Amino acid sequence: MGEFFDPLSFVLGIGTAGALGGGAYLLQNRVSFARKETREGETASAGGARELIAPQAGRRYLEAIGKFFDSHHLPGKEVALCDVLIEPQFLRTKLPKLNLDEDEDNIAETDIYRVIPFIHHNPAVYASFNLETMRLQDLETGNRQIAILGIEGSGKSTTLMALGLLAAGRLTYDALRKEEDIKFEADKVDPDLPDEIRELRQKEREEVQRRAIEQLRIIQHREEEAEALEALDLAVDFRKMLPLYAHIRDLDLDPASYGGSIDPVEPIVRALSNYVDRVTAQVAPPLLYRMLNNNKAMILIDGYDELLPSERDLYYHWLESLVTYYGGNFIFITGPARGYDPLVQVGFAPAIVRPFTERRFARFIDKWLASWRGTLPSETERQRLFVDNRNRTIMDVCIKVLATLGNDLKETGRRGYYDYYVRQMVDAEIPHGQDILKAVAAHWLDTGKPATAEELKGIVVTFLGAEKSEEDRGEKKAKKSGVPASNIDRELKKLLQSPLIRVHPDGSVSIRHPMIAWYLAGETLRDADTKRLMDMATSPDWHGALTFATAIVDLEPTILKKLGDKFDLLFTNLFSVADWMPDAPGKLRWKGEIIKRLGAALMSTTQFPTVREHALAAMVACRDDTGGILYLLRQAVRSGNPHIRTLGCLGLGAVGAEGAIGDLSSMLQDNVVDVQLAAGLGLGAIATEEALTPLVEALLTGQPALRQAVAEAMASMPGEGHEILHDGITHEDLEVRRACAFGLARIPTTWALVALYRAMLEDSQWYVRSAAERAFAQAREPKAAGPQRHIEPTYYRWLESWAAGRGEAIPEGPSGRQVLMRALQEGPQQIRAESARALGYLAHLPALKALYAALGDREQTVRAAAFDALSNMSARYGKPLPGI
């Protein structure tokens, strides 16, 4: 396992959990946080925001902050966010098993998505599948502190804006979902029928629809009563809360600004002037504190995910205090897909942003075109908007839309789109304006800190050909230079007014979005020498910038250096290079070598399953257009190893390989159920008319789990897919009817609800009626369970039973994790495997040594579970683990 590995050193090296981060900040800054005494007149009885706050001041605040939310996105005030918003969706983190006595066959049948690798820092591997998700309203029933996690550009900040718009009364759930209620042809009455018959049938449909909705409300009420004791937050309604927003870089945490002790919410209230007019910022604080003290506020904290890892420790103790003193309010914070453990330690429950599918991208683009007030693009340009979006981020596609509509592209492709956006945001009259911003972005990545006011002025001076002014005998005297010092100050003032620049309370500056900063910093590498490029290999902060730089510079020196370094447990040096491939020119020598190595990792029958899954995620992220990845995936589906076949099928679906439909169709008959599921899900992800044919065959003849997977895949295919489900719920084969019930439950429309209602009441087989009733109860409402904090071992029934057999009890809270560690080392096979998974889920650092030891367990299932646990811990802490 490598003699160099010392778990204690690793724990201390991370320095992010609990007291490590908070304590360092406290000692360094000599500041304490405490909730101030309730101000006079700031108590009120429970109720909605509009009942508690002074009507006039409240209306003014909600109007001002609502306008901010509606314009705080890439196009600014050009297009209202409400007009183009697609409702954000979220994935849950995988929970540990609480009871091992559950019916394993039933679990295998219903958990059809178990075959998909959920690698959240590389979400392209699962983006195209029709996954089960949470919606904004579901967040009302979860933990009150929620971390919105995802990769850069995935829409985390937009999620905060959507929540703010709901709370400000400028957006409704109905408005978000109205475009989803697709009218189905079967619901339309034949216009050729006589008027009285047509009218009678229409009334019959409306009556069935009325009864279906009424029955749904009855079920909702019944379930709410049953769950009332467990779900204390069911009564929460975001639309009755007062929104309070702050970007983390706008917070002033300097003790000198507060005289020592800080009310942890005060920096947020002080930052309000960045988002609303001066008068509103002055009159709002009493109202805000009143709502906060009555736990009726929604605190939205943006930008934590935008910080470099080295910058995040500064905010740990403040967040801890905010949750301690104001945790009765809802607190949302944006976080990274990797390295989010400090947020979990503070008490936030993770909710992962679900990446967009091609269909959701199409809806987004349609809304943009409908809302655009300028000249619309030609038909050719319009069609180009809808292609090559699979596995992109929503930010990439949004900037692509803006650049296309702006009709001023200097080059096509992602780099050209970002170039357009930057040009629009920088005053063309500022000499070297873009070059200055590029230097600011590079400074941030090089130093790990924003540029100070003095450093920014030095950068400006460098590009404008002037030197700084100096003070001599009390008089300011400019040195000999190309540009007068007064001009420097004037241009600097203009630059600071750019929408791309954020000025922090201490006067330092940063670029407003990391992906914009990556683009700008990447441009500085155009003429970089070999040493500079090799240095990039060991700088994680520059990784994102290289995804842009690869379009203009050959990164071979960087890649050779990276691949030559010692590999960690998850081969991060290799798999991370895949991020640099999409925009790199096609014939670079290193691209073929990377594809070859990824294929070897995927196809190895002796490799840990988790490594294969990470290899697949990297292959999908490559966006390869040479055919190399497609060839490897088609080879994978022919492997003798069922796990490799499973991943091959998923990969073909993830990349949308229309030419491999035949390969996937043959896998529907595989003798391993997981391979069948992967093939069905893969065909559903391709979602073409040709892919529908084998899907229908699988629905009619497949095993129950495959039928369900196929039906749920069809739920994401409006038109023929929906028609098949509508007809299938009355099919003669009861297995088809049962599968279609699960598919209809995934369609958020009234006609699907009515079809489920009919099946629930009228189907002749209890087997189908019970499935329809379960699906009906889950359709649309009641709210799905929201994000929850991590479950401690006290609740694991299987662990309780094992410990009881040894005469032990499981201590409450984190102390119970010691029992998990003993179970990993001393329990029978199933207990050891489940203990490993649970320790990875909890990211329990003291278990590192035991988990590494379990990699040598005699049972393959235990070894695989331990490796997967280590992978999860690496993601949570954002640190690579030593190789073996």
N, C-alpha and C positions, 0 to 999 in steps of 0.2 A: 504493500500500500504506500510505500514511499516513506523513508525515515525522516524526511524533512517536515512532515506534517505534525504540528502541535496544536490541538484544538484550543487550548487556552490562549495561545498567541493569536489565533484566528479570531476568537471572541473579542479580545482586547483591540485587535486591529480594526474590526468593524466599527466600533465606537458609535453606534447609532441607537442602540436600544436603551430604553429607560434612562437610568441616571447618567449613563455615559454622555449622551447628548445634552440632556437638561443640566446636569451638574457642571459641565464645562462652560455652558453659557452663563449660568448663574455666577460662577466664580469670576469669570472674565469681566462681566459687565456690572457686578455689584448692584444688581437691581432685583427687587422682589415684586411679585404680583399679588394683589389682593383686591377682592371686590369691595368697592367703597360702600359706605352706608347709604341706604336708600334715600334718595333726595326727596325733599318735601314735596308732596303732591304726586309722587310717582308710583303710588300703589293704586290698584284698580281691581275690580272683580273680574273673574274669568269671562271671556267672550271673544268675539272676533276683533280684528284690528280696527275696523271701522266703528265699533262700539266704544272702544277704549280711548281713542285719540281725539283731540279737538278737531271737529269736522273740517274747519277751514285749513288749518295747518296740515292735517292729515291728507286732505285732498291735494294740497300743493305738493307735499312730499311724494305721494304716490304718482302724481302726474310727472314730476321731474325725474324720479328714479325709473319710472316706466319708460320714459323717452330714452333714457340712457340705455336700458336693457334692449330696447328695440333697435338701437343704432350701433351697439357694441359688437360688431362683427366686421368681417373684412371689407365690405363695400361701404361701411359707415352709414351715413344718412341717405345714401343714394337709393337704397332699397330697404324697406322695413323688414326686420328679422321675422316678424309675425307672418309676413307674406310668403316667405320662402322656407320657413322652418319645417323640417321633417322631424317628427317626435323622436327624441333619443330613446334608445333601448339599452338594456343592461343584462349582463350575465352574472350569475352567482359564482362565487368560488366554490369548489367542490367540497362538500362536507364529509366528515368521517362517518363511518357506520356507527350507529348507536346500539344496534342489536344484531348479533350474528345468527340469530335463530329465524330470521326472516326467510321466506320461501325464495331460495336462490333462483329457481326456474322462473318464478313470477318477475323477479328483478331483472333477469336476463331478457325477458320478453318485453318489459315496458321501458327499460333504459336503453333506448335505441341509439342514443348519442354517445354511449360509453366508448365506442371505437374511435372517436375523434380526439386527437391530441389538442388539449387546450393550453397552448403556449402563448400567454397573453402579451409578451413582449415581441411576438412575431405572429400577429393574429391572422395573417393571410392564409394560414393553414386551415382555419375554420370559417373564414369570413363568408364564403359562398353557400354555406349550408343553412337550412331553415331551422335554426336553433330555437329552443324555448328561451324566452326572455322575460325580463321585467320591464315595466313602463314607468313613466313619471309618477303616475298615481299610485303604483305599487310601493314607491318609496315612502309613502305616508304611513305604512304599516310596519316599517322596519325599525332598526336602531335610529336614535335621534342624531347620532353623529355618523355621517356617511362620507367616505372617501371615493370620489369619482375617479377611477383609474383608467389609464389607457396610454397608448403610444402618443408621441407628439403629432398633432394635426388630426386627432381622432374625434374631436368635437366636445372635449371636456368643458371648455369655457362656454361653448354654446349651450351645453346642458345647464350651466348655472344661469345663463341668460333666460332660458326657457322657464326654469323654476321661478326666477324673479318676475317674469312677465305674468305667470300664473298668479303669484302673490299680489302683484300690482293691479290685477284685474284687467290686464290688456290682452289676455289669452285665456281660452277655455279648453278643456279636454275635448269637448265636442268639435271645436274648430280644428284641433290637431288631427282628429280622426275622421273628419267628414269625407275626405277623399278616399278613405279605405273602404267605405260602404259601397262597394261596386255593385251596380244593378245587374242582376243575373237574368239571362234570357228566359229561363223557365218561370220567372216571376211575372213576366209580362203576359197579359191576356191577349189572345188572338184578335186582332182588329177586324177580321172578316166575320166573326160571329155576330149574330143579331144583338142589337143594343141591350135588350133585357137580359140575355144570357151572359153577355160580357160583363154587364154591371153586377149580376148575381155572383159570378165567379170572382170578380174583384172584391166584393164584400166578403166572400168566404175566405179569401186569402188574408184580408185585413183582420178578420175575426180570429183566424189561427195565429196570426202574428201577435195580436193583442193578448191572447191566452198564453202564448209562449213567453212573452215579456213579463206577464203577470206571474207565471210560474217561476220564472227566473228570480223575480224579486222575493218570492216566498222562500226559495232555496237560499238566497243570499241572507235573508233575515234569520233563517234557521241556523245557518252556519255561523253567522256573526254571534248569535247567542251562545252557541256551543264553544266558540273560541274566545269569548269575551275575557275570560280569566287569564288566558295565555297571551292574547294580543291586546295589550293595554293601549296601543296607539290607534285602534280602529277608528276612533272618533276624529282623528286629525284630518284637517282639510287645509292643504297648502294655500288655497284661495282666501283663507281667513287669517293668514299670518302676514306680518309686516316684514318685507325684505330689506336686508341690510348687506351691502356688498363692499368688498375691498380687495384690491390686488395686493398680494403680499409684499411687493416691492414698494408700494405706497405707504406701508406702515412705518411709523417712526417708533422704534423701540429703544431710542437713546434715553438712558435714565435722566440725563440733564434736562430733557424736555418736560419731565414730570415731577421733578423734585424727589426722586427716589422710588417710592412705591407706585405701581401702575395698576389701575383697574384694567384687567386684560382686554376688556371690550373698548376701552377708551381710544387706543390707536385706530381702531376701525371707525369709530365715530368721527375722529379728527380727519380721517382720510376722505370723508364724505365730499369735501369741497372739490375733489378731483372729478366727481361724477354728476354733481347737480350745481345749480346756480348759487351765487353767494348768499342770497337771502334765504333760500331753502336750507342751505348748510347751517345757517345761524339759528333758524327756528326749529329745526328738526330734532336736535339732541334730547330735549326733555321727553319728546314723544317716543324716541327710540329707547331710551332707558326705561320708560314706563312699560313698554311692550316686552323688553328683555327681562325685566324683573317679574313679569307675569307669565314668562315662558311662552309668549305669543309671537316671537320673532323667528325669522329664517335668516341665518347668517351664511353668507356666500363668500368663501375665501378662494380667490383665484390665484394662480401663478406658482403654487408650491411645486408643481411638476416642472415648471420652467427653470427652476434653480438648478445649478450644478450640484452634484452630491456634496461637494465641499462647502456649499452655502447653506445647506438645509439644517445643520445642527443649530444654527443661530436661533431658529424659530421653535425648537422643540419645547423648551420650558414655557414659552408663551402659549403655545397650543395646549399644553398640559393644563395650564392655569385657566385658559378659556373654557375648556371642557369641564374642569372642576367647578368653576363658579357659574357658568352659564349653560351647563349641559342639559338643562330642562328645555332649552330651545333647540330647534333643528339647526345643525351646523353642517354645511357641505364644504368640502375642500377638494380641489383637483390634485391628483397625485400621479406619479409615474407608474408604468406597468412593471417596472423592476425597481427595487429599493424603496418600497413603501412601508417597510416594517415600523419605522418610527410612528407613522400614523396609526397603525394597529395597536402599538404599545400605548399610545395616548388614549385610545378608546374608539377609534373610527372603525366602522364596518365597511369592508370593501365592496364596491359595485363596479364591475368592469364594463366600460362602454362597448357595446356591440358594434363591430365594424359594419359599414354599409355593404349591402349586396348590389349587384348591377341593377336590379329592379328598383331598389330604393334610390340609387343614383339617378335613374331615369325620371323618377317622380320629382326629385330635387331639381333637375335641369328643366323639366316642364314648368315647375313653379317659377323658376327664374325667368324663363322666356315669357311667361304670362305677366310677370310683374315688371319687366324691363320697360322703362319709359323712353329709351333711346331707339336708335335704328337697330332693327333685328338683323341677325346674320343671314347670309345667303343659305339656300337649302343645303349646299355642299358643306358649308361651315357648320350648319346646324347638325347635320348628321355626324360630323366629326366630334361634336360634343358628347355623343352617346357611345362612342367606341373607346376601347383601351382604358376603361375605368375599373375593371375587375381588380380587386385587391389593392386599390389605391386608398389613400386617406381622403376624408371629406375635405380637408384643407387643400390638398392637391387639386381636387376636382373643382372646388369653388374658385380657386385662382385661375384655373383653366377656363372656366365659364367667364369670369371677369375679363380675362385677356382676350378671349374670342369676341365678346360683346364690345370691347373697347376698340377693336379693329386697328391695333397699332403694334402688331407683333414684329419683332426683328428676326426671330427664329422660332420654329415650332419646337414642341417638346417641353418637358417640365421646366428646364432651365430658362427657356424663352418666356414661359408664362410668369415665372417669378421675376424675371428681368422687367417685364411689362409692369407688374404691380409696384416694384420698387421705383421705377421711373415716375409713376403717377403720384407716389407719396413723397417725393423729394422735389423741392422747388428747383426748377431748372436754372434759375438765376444764381443759385449758390455755386460758386466755382468749386469743382471737384467734390460736390455734395455726396455723390455715391461713393467715391473713393474714401471719403472721411468715414462714412458709415461702415464700409468694409473694414477699415482699420479698427473701428470701435468694436465690431463683432469679433475680429481676430484677437484683439486685446482680451476680451472676456474669456475666450477659450484658452488662450495662452496662460493667463494669470489666475483664472478661476474666480475673478472678481470684476464687477462693473468698473468702467473707467471713471476715475474721480474727475471733478471739475477741472482741476489743473492738468490732468492727463489728457482730457478731451481738448483743452485749449492747445496743448502741445501738439496733438494730432492735427488740429486745424492749421496751426502755424506751419507745420511740416508741408502740408499740401498747398497752402497759399503763398509759400515762399517768404514768410515773415518770421521774425524772432520775437520772443516774449518781451513785453515792456518790463523795465526794472525801476525800482524806486531808489532815487539817489538824493540825499539831503532833503527828504520830504517832498520831492517833486517827481512826478512820473515822467520818465524820459525814454523815448523809443530808441532802440538800437537801430543801426542801419539795416534795412530790410527791403524786400521787394514790395511789400504791402504795408501801409500805415497800420499801427496798432488799433486805431479806431475802426478801420475796416475789418480787422480780425474780429473785434467784438460785435460788430454789426452782423457779419456773416454767421458768427456763432449763435447769435440770438435767433436768426432766421432758422438755423439748423435745428435748434431746440424746439421749434414750433412744428417740426415734421411729425405727422402721425406715427412714424416708425420709431420715434425716440421717446423713451420714458425717463423722466427726471425724478430721481429718488429724493426722499426728504433730506438726505445728507449732501445733496448736490451732485452725486454721481449719476451716471446715465447708462442705460442699456437699450438694446433693440427690443421692441415690444413683443415679438413672438420668436421663440427659438428657431423655428424653421426658416423664418426670414433671416435670422442671424446666421444660420447654417449656410444659406445661399450666399450671403454677403461675405462671410469668412472664407467659404470655398473659392470665391473669385480671387482672393489674395494669393492662392497657390498656383496661379497660372504660370508664373515664371520661377516657381520654387526650385531650389537645387535639390540634389539627391539626399543630402543630409537632412534638410528640412522635411522631406517626404518620409524618410526613415524614422524621424522623431515622431511622426504622426502615429506610427504603429503602436507606440506605448502610451498614447494619450487618449484615454476614453472620451474626454471632453470634445475631441475633434471628430469623433466617429460620425456624427450626423452631418458635419460640414463636408466630409469626404463623399457622402452620397451625391452631393452636387458637384464637387470638384472633379469627380471621375469623368465627367463629360468633357472636361477641357485639359486634363493632365493624365498621363499614364501613371497609375499608382503601383506599378510593378515593384519599385523599391520598397514601398510601404508594405505590400503584401508579402514579399519575400522575407522581410524582417519579421512580420507578424507570424508567418507560418514556421519560421525558424526558432521562435521562442518556445519555451516549455508549455505543453498543453495542459489545460486544467481538466477537471472531471467531465465537463460537458463540451470539450473541444471548442470553446468559445472563439479561439483564434481563427479557426476554420469557418465555423458557421456564421460568425458576424460579418465576414467578408462578403457574404451574399447580399448584404444591404448595399454594397457599392456597385453591384453588377447592372441594375436596371438601366441606368443612364450612361453606362460606359459603352464606347464604340464596339461594334460587334466582333471585330477581328483581333482584339488584343490577345496576346499569347496566354496571359494568366487566366483568362476566363475559362478556357478549356480545361486547364489544370484544376481549377476550383470545382467545376462540374464533375470532373473525374473523381475527385476526392469525396465529394458529397455522395456520389453514387456508391462508392466503396463503403461509406458509413451506413448507408441505407440497406445495402444488400448483404452485409456481414451477418451470418447466422450465429456468430459467437458474441455479437455485441449486445449490450443491455438494451431492452426495448425503448427506454427513454432516450437513449442516444439516437436510435433510428428515427424516433419521432421528431427530435430536434433537427436531424438531417433533412427530413421531409419538409419541415417548416422552412428551412433555409432554401431548399430547392424551389419551393413555391414562391418565396420572396425574391428569387433571382429575376423573375419576369423574363426568362430566357426566350430569345427569338431565333436561336440557332437550331433548335430541334434536339439538342443534347439532353435536356431534362426530360422531354417527352419520351425519348427513346428509353431512358433509364426507368421511367415509371412504367412503361409497357413491359419492360423486362421484369420489373418487380411483381406484376400481377401473375407472372408465370413461375414465380419462385416456389420451391418446395416448402418454404417456411410460411405458415398461415399469417403470422404477424406482418411479414414483409408484403404478402399479397394484400392484406387489409390496407396497409399504408399506401401501396401502389394504387389501389382503387380510389382511396380518398384523394391522393395527389392528382390523379387524372380529373377528378371532379373539381378540385380546388383551382386548377389552372384553366378549367373550361375546355378540356381537350375534345372538341367535337369529332375529331378524326378517330378517337379511341372508344366510341360508343360500342362498337363490336366487342372490344376487349372487356368492357364492363358488363355487357349483356351476358357473356359466357360465365362470368363470375357469379351471376345470380343463382347458378346451379352448383356452386361450390359446396363441398361437404362440411365446411365450417361456417357456422351461423354468422360469426363476426365478419367474415369475408363477404357473405351475402349482404349483410347490412351495409358494409362499406360500398359495395357495388351499387346498391339501391340509392344510397345517399349521394354517391358520385354522379349517377345519372340525373338525380334531382337537381344537383348543383349546376350541371350543364344546361338543363332546362330548355332544350330545343324540341321541335316537333318530332325529330327523329328519335330523341332520347325518350319521348313519351311512349313509344311503341313497346319497348321492353319493360317499361314501368307498369304498363297496363297488364302485360303478361304476368309479371310478378305479383300484382295485386290479385289476379285471378287464381294463380296456382302456387304461390309461395308459401313458406312457413309463416305462422302468425306474426312473429317479430318483423320479418321482411315485409309482410303486407302493411303493417302499421308504419314502418319506415317509409315505404313508398307512398302511402296515403298522406302522411305528413309532409313529404316532399312535394306532392301535388298541390298542397294547400298554398304553396308559394307561387303557383303557376296559374294566374287568372286566365280565363278563357277555357281552353280544353281541359286543363287540370281540374278546375272547379266544376266543370260540367260532368266529368267522370265521377267526382265525389258526390255530386248531387244525384246522379243516377244510381251510383253504387250503394247508397244508403237503403235502396229498395231492391237490391239485387237478390236473386234466388239463393245464392250461397251465403250462409250466415257469417262465414269468416270474412267475406268481402264487406258485408254490411257492418260488421264490428270494426274492421279496419277503417272504413270510411267515416265512422263516427269520430274516431280520433283525428282524422284529417279535417273534418268539418269544424271540430273544436278549435283548430288553429286558424280559422278564417274569421276575422272580426267583423262580420256582416250580419244583417238581420235575416237574410234568406238562409244562411247557414244555421243560425239559431233555430229558425222555424223547422228546418229539416231534422235537426236533432230532437226537437220537441215531438215531432210526429213519430220518430223512431222510438223514442222513450215511451210513448203511449200506445203505439199501434203495432210494434213488431211482435211477431208471434213467439219469438224465442227469448227466454230470460237472459241467455248469454249475450244477446245483442242489446236488449233493453237496459241491462245493468251497465254495459259499456256506454250506451247513449246517455244514460242518466248521469254517469260520472263525467262524461265529456260536456254535457249540457251545464252541469253545475260549475264547471271550470271555465266555460266559454265567456270571455269578456270580463265577467265579474263572478264572484266577489274578488276583491283585490288579492293578487298573489302575495304571498309572504315576502316582505321586503328584505333588504340586506340585514344580516345579523352578525354580531360580534362572534369571535371564534369560541367554539364550545369547549369547555374544559373537561378533563377526564372524569369528573364526578358524574357526568351524565352518560357515560359509556356503559351500558348494561353488561356487555360482554366482559369488560374489564372488572366491573364490580363483582360479577360471578366468579371470575378467575381469582381475584384477590380474596373473596370470601372463602374460597376453597382452601386458601392458605392461612385463614384466620386473620386476614388483614382488612382494613377499611381504607377507602380512598379519601385523602384529605380534601377539603374544599379549595377551590381556586387553583392557582398555578402550582401549589405544592403537590397536587395530585399527579403531576407529570413524572415525579420520581417513580411512581408505581408503573407508569407506562414504560419507563426505561428498564425496570426489572422484568416486566413482561416480555420486552424485546429480547432480553438475554436468557430468560428462564422458562418462558411459556412454550406450549406446543406450537406446531407449525402455523396454524391459522391465527393464533394469538400473536405470535411473533410478527407475522406479515402485517396484521392490522395495527399493531403497536407502531411499527415502522411508518406506516402511512399516517397515523395520527400524529406522530412526532413531527413529521414533515409538514403536515397541515398546521400545527401549532408553531412551527419554526423554532423549536426549543433548542437553543444553542448548546446547552450542556450535553445534549444527546449526540453531538457530532461524532465523538469517538466511538460510541456504541453503534451508530449507524454505519460508520466506516467498517467496523468489525463485522457487522451483519452482511457486508458485501461478500464475505467469505463463508456465509451460512451454507450448510449442506443442501438446503432446499432452494430450488430456483425461484419459487414464488416469494420467498423471504428476501433473497438477493435483489430481485427486481423491485420489490416494495421499498427496500432500503435505498436503492439508487434513486428511485422516483422521489422519495422523501428528501434526499440531499438536493435534488434538482429544484424542488419547491423552496427549500431554504435559500438556495442561491438566488432565486428570483426575488424572494421577499426582501433579502438584505442587499440585493444589487451587487453582490460580490461573487467572483468566480471561486469555486472550491478546488483544492489541490487534486491533481490527478492521482491515479492509482497504478 
